[in-house]
Amino acid sequence: MAVNQPLTALQVMQDAPVIPVIVLNEVAHAVPMAKALVAGGIRMLEITLRTPVALECMRRIAAEVPEAVVGAGTIRSAADAKAALAAGARFGVSPGYTHTLGKTCQDIGLPLLPGVATGSEIMQAQEDGYTELKFFPAMQAGGPNMLKAWAGPFADIRFCPTGGVSPENAGQFLSLPNVVVVGGSWLTPNDLMIKGDWAQITALAKQAAALPR
């Protein structure tokens, strides 16, 4: 995949079985963490906008780890989307959905995985042209059984369940026909980053990349 090649949300979802949901508290962790994940076969990296250093971390990864594809998580507004794009993000993930956010991402060319938790939210996102969606918070909002129920009325929608997904239950989600990928935070635990145990993060990435789907 070329560095500047435009992406679709589906391509982001299809790259590996897991999209890591990453919270970075130190800029110094960004590049070695990204290199460790890429070495394990995980390239789509969702850097959440939950910390003051998130945008700078995206910039560093985009500049120094060309094999990685930087994404921005916790996008809640048009301003978030624009800031993420300027920092090098090539896709966005949101915890919920609004028409303004969806249109902004379309206008600026940022592929978006909008967050949904109800049938009405799915219908709103689909009305605006989105058919690849993040189911969030997945376990709290009904887990695999909810996705099974949605497979009937929303057979044309593909999901990335995130929230409460773990190595223990990821397989339950990935076995569903309407699930393409899962999102999870277990690949980049803060304690491993503090210790600089990048080899263990690579090992976690390899396990995630090998999950069947």
C-alpha positions as CSV (number, residue, x, y, z in Angstrom):
1,M,0.0,0.0,0.0
2,A,1.5,3.3,-1.1
3,V,2.0,5.9,1.6
4,N,-0.2,8.5,0.0
5,Q,-2.7,6.0,-1.6
6,P,-6.3,7.0,-0.6
7,L,-8.0,4.5,1.6
8,T,-11.6,3.4,2.1
9,A,-13.0,2.5,5.5
10,L,-13.4,-1.1,4.3
11,Q,-9.7,-1.3,3.4
12,V,-8.8,-0.2,6.9
13,M,-11.1,-2.9,8.3
14,Q,-9.8,-5.7,6.0
15,D,-6.1,-5.2,6.7
16,A,-5.9,-7.3,9.9
17,P,-8.3,-8.9,12.3
18,V,-7.7,-6.2,15.0
19,I,-7.3,-2.4,15.0
20,P,-5.4,-1.5,18.1
21,V,-7.0,1.3,20.2
22,I,-4.0,3.2,21.4
23,V,-3.8,5.7,24.2
24,L,-0.4,7.5,24.2
25,N,0.8,9.6,27.2
26,E,4.3,10.1,26.0
27,V,5.5,11.3,22.6
28,A,8.6,9.3,23.0
29,H,6.6,6.1,23.0
30,A,4.9,6.8,19.6
31,V,7.5,5.7,17.1
32,P,8.8,2.5,18.9
33,M,5.3,1.5,19.7
34,A,4.3,1.8,16.0
35,K,7.4,0.0,14.8
36,A,6.6,-2.8,17.3
37,L,3.0,-3.2,16.0
38,V,4.1,-3.1,12.4
39,A,6.7,-5.8,13.1
40,G,3.9,-8.0,14.4
41,G,1.7,-7.5,11.3
42,I,-0.6,-4.7,12.6
43,R,-0.4,-1.6,10.4
44,M,-3.7,0.2,11.0
45,L,-3.1,2.2,14.2
46,E,-5.9,4.1,15.9
47,I,-4.3,6.8,18.1
48,T,-7.1,8.1,20.3
49,L,-7.5,11.8,20.8
50,R,-7.7,11.3,24.6
51,T,-4.4,12.8,25.6
52,P,-2.7,16.2,24.9
53,V,0.1,14.5,23.0
54,A,-2.1,12.5,20.6
55,L,-1.7,14.8,17.6
56,E,2.1,15.1,18.0
57,C,2.3,11.3,18.3
58,M,0.4,11.0,15.0
59,R,2.8,13.4,13.3
60,R,5.8,11.5,14.5
61,I,4.5,8.1,13.4
62,A,3.4,9.4,10.0
63,A,6.8,10.9,9.4
64,E,9.0,8.1,10.9
65,V,7.1,4.9,10.4
66,P,5.9,4.9,6.8
67,E,4.8,1.2,7.0
68,A,2.2,2.2,9.5
69,V,-1.2,3.7,8.6
70,V,-2.1,6.3,11.2
71,G,-5.7,6.7,12.2
72,A,-7.3,9.0,14.8
73,G,-9.8,7.7,17.4
74,T,-12.2,9.5,19.6
75,I,-13.0,12.0,16.8
76,R,-16.1,13.9,18.2
77,S,-16.2,17.1,16.1
78,A,-15.4,18.6,12.7
79,A,-12.4,20.3,14.4
80,D,-11.1,17.0,15.6
81,A,-11.3,15.5,12.1
82,K,-9.5,18.4,10.5
83,A,-6.8,18.4,13.2
84,A,-6.3,14.7,12.8
85,L,-5.9,14.9,9.0
86,A,-3.4,17.8,9.4
87,A,-1.4,15.6,11.8
88,G,-1.2,12.8,9.2
89,A,-4.2,10.6,10.0
90,R,-5.4,8.6,7.0
91,F,-8.6,7.4,8.7
92,G,-10.8,8.4,11.6
93,V,-12.9,6.5,14.2
94,S,-15.6,8.2,16.3
95,P,-17.4,7.0,19.5
96,G,-20.8,8.2,18.1
97,Y,-22.2,9.8,15.0
98,T,-23.5,13.2,13.9
99,H,-24.4,14.4,10.4
100,T,-21.9,17.3,10.7
101,L,-19.1,15.0,11.5
102,G,-19.9,12.6,8.8
103,K,-20.2,15.3,6.2
104,T,-17.0,17.0,7.3
105,C,-15.0,13.7,6.9
106,Q,-16.5,13.2,3.5
107,D,-15.6,16.8,2.5
108,I,-12.0,16.6,3.6
109,G,-11.5,13.0,2.4
110,L,-10.9,11.3,5.7
111,P,-12.4,7.8,5.8
112,L,-14.5,7.4,8.9
113,L,-15.7,4.5,11.0
114,P,-18.6,6.1,12.8
115,G,-19.6,4.8,16.2
116,V,-23.2,3.4,16.6
117,A,-25.0,1.6,19.4
118,T,-28.6,1.6,18.2
119,G,-30.6,0.8,15.1
120,S,-31.5,4.5,14.7
121,E,-27.9,5.5,14.7
122,I,-27.1,2.9,12.0
123,M,-29.9,4.3,9.9
124,Q,-28.6,7.8,10.3
125,A,-25.1,6.9,9.3
126,Q,-26.3,4.8,6.4
127,E,-28.5,7.7,5.2
128,D,-25.3,9.8,5.0
129,G,-23.5,7.1,3.0
130,Y,-21.7,5.1,5.7
131,T,-22.0,1.3,5.5
132,E,-18.8,0.4,7.6
133,L,-19.5,1.2,11.2
134,K,-17.9,0.9,14.6
135,F,-20.2,-0.9,17.2
136,F,-19.4,0.9,20.4
137,P,-19.4,0.1,23.3
138,A,-19.7,-3.4,22.0
139,M,-20.0,-5.6,25.1
140,Q,-22.0,-3.0,27.1
141,A,-24.4,-2.5,24.1
142,G,-25.3,-6.1,23.6
143,G,-22.1,-7.9,22.4
144,P,-22.2,-10.6,19.7
145,N,-25.9,-11.2,20.2
146,M,-26.8,-7.7,19.2
147,L,-24.7,-8.0,16.0
148,K,-26.5,-11.3,15.3
149,A,-29.8,-9.5,15.7
150,W,-28.7,-6.6,13.4
151,A,-27.7,-9.1,10.7
152,G,-31.3,-9.3,9.5
153,P,-32.4,-5.7,9.1
154,F,-28.9,-4.4,8.4
155,A,-27.5,-7.2,6.2
156,D,-25.5,-4.7,4.1
157,I,-23.7,-3.1,7.1
158,R,-20.2,-4.3,8.2
159,F,-19.1,-3.7,11.7
160,C,-16.0,-3.1,13.8
161,P,-17.0,-3.9,17.4
162,T,-14.9,-2.0,20.0
163,G,-15.3,-1.7,23.7
164,G,-14.8,-4.7,26.0
165,V,-13.3,-6.7,23.2
166,S,-10.5,-8.9,24.4
167,P,-8.3,-11.9,23.2
168,E,-10.8,-14.1,25.0
169,N,-13.9,-12.9,23.2
170,A,-12.5,-11.5,19.9
171,G,-13.1,-14.8,18.2
172,Q,-16.8,-14.7,19.0
173,F,-17.1,-11.4,17.2
174,L,-14.8,-12.2,14.2
175,S,-16.8,-15.4,13.5
176,L,-19.9,-13.3,12.7
177,P,-20.6,-12.6,9.0
178,N,-21.2,-8.9,9.5
179,V,-18.0,-8.3,11.5
180,V,-14.8,-7.6,9.5
181,V,-12.5,-6.5,12.3
182,V,-12.5,-5.8,16.0
183,G,-11.0,-2.9,17.9
184,G,-9.1,-3.5,21.1
185,S,-6.7,-1.8,23.6
186,W,-4.9,-5.0,24.7
187,L,-2.1,-4.7,22.1
188,T,-0.6,-1.6,23.7
189,P,-0.9,-1.8,27.5
190,N,0.5,1.3,29.2
191,D,2.7,-0.7,31.5
192,L,4.5,-2.3,28.6
193,M,5.1,1.1,27.0
194,I,6.4,2.6,30.2
195,K,8.9,-0.3,30.5
196,G,9.8,0.0,26.8
197,D,8.9,-3.7,26.3
198,W,8.4,-3.4,22.6
199,A,9.2,-7.1,22.0
200,Q,6.1,-8.0,24.0
201,I,4.0,-5.6,22.1
202,T,5.2,-7.2,18.8
203,A,4.3,-10.6,20.3
204,L,0.8,-9.3,21.1
205,A,0.4,-7.9,17.6
206,K,1.5,-11.3,16.1
207,Q,-1.2,-13.1,18.1
208,A,-3.8,-10.5,17.0
209,A,-2.8,-10.7,13.4
210,A,-3.2,-14.5,13.5
211,L,-6.8,-14.5,14.8
212,P,-9.1,-16.3,12.3
213,R,-12.0,-14.5,10.7
